[in-house]
Amino acid sequence: MIALDPLKRVLYIDLSKKTFRVEERPDLFDSLIGGTGVATRLLNEECPRGADPFSAENPIILAVGPLTGMFPLASKTVAMFKSPHTGNLGESHAGGRSAVAIRLAGYGAIVIKGASDTPVYLSIYEDQIRFRDARTIWGLSSVTSGRIIRENEPGAGLRTIMRIGRAGEELLPYSNVMIETYRHFGRLGLGAVFGSKKLKAVVIGGRKSLPVADRR
């Protein structure tokens, strides 16, 4: 098990080019701590003024905070994007395993930009980032697609699976993103932003550990 550094790593993913990179951004986390502060700054950096919410320019930002994974367990992910429902700032929070999975994969934030020309889902397992073909699950419900993804991805019990159903695919401007089974990014239409990018799901997992200053 490898101890995590303090929050500073940001994963940038480009769906159009099918590329990714990791940057160390201690400046973000030192001044803004994490979560909403970091997500807002990254949205400001990555989303051009006047961008259409359904355009490839509209990024999806996922960010967590320094207490994520600590006892008593905190696990809340902040999603930031330009809302197709209001045309303004979109901020939605979700629980479940989402934040812990991002932290144990080794990231403090994830930025998803661009748009795929065919349906895909992202598989993020620590430093292994894969763009999976999602054409066979496009058109399926979030429940069914989640079951199929679980059968094909490692990390049961530790991973998180964020996915959309038909509403997101059809760009319903208030559609949700399902997390695990009973959790959601349920505000301001993140599901439609996923759909506009042909992004069916994001699977995140890792087995890194959190440093403990005083085990006793």
C-alpha positions, 0 to 999 in steps of 0.5 A: 500500500502506498501512502497518498501525498496531500491533495494536489493531483488533478487528472485532466481528460480530453474525450475528443482526443482520447488523451489524459494528463496529470498535473500537480496543483498544490496551489489549488488545494493550499489556498482553497482546501478542496471540494467546492473551492477547488471545483469552482476555480477549475471551472473558471479556468476551463470553461470559456465565457459564453460556452453552451452547456451542451458544447464540448467546451463545457467541462465536468469538474469532480473534486474532493476535500482533505477529510475524504476517507478519514474517520468518521468517514466523509465521502462527498464529491462536488461536481461543477459544470455549466448547467443546461437547466439554468445556463448558469453555474451548476453545482451538485454533490453526491455521496456513496463511494464516489469521493473515497474512490477518487481519493484512493485512486490518487486524485484531488480533482478530475477535469473531463473536457471535450466530447466523444464522437461515439459513446464511451465510458471512462475507466480510471484505476489509479494511473491507468485511464482507459476509454471504453467503448460504450455503444453496446450499453448506450440506450440502456437504463442506468441500472442495467448499464451499471450491472454490465459495467460491474461485471467487466471492471475490477475493484468490487466494494471500492470502486464507484460507478457514475452513469446516466440512463436514457434521460441523460442521453436524450439531454433532458436538462434536469437529468441526474447521474446515478452513483452506486444504487441510491446516490445521485448527482441530482441537481442542475442537469449533470446527466445531460452534460454527460449525454452531450459528451457521449459519456455513458459512465465514469468508473473510478477505483484505487487501492492507495492508502491515506497517511495517518499522522499518529496511529495511536 
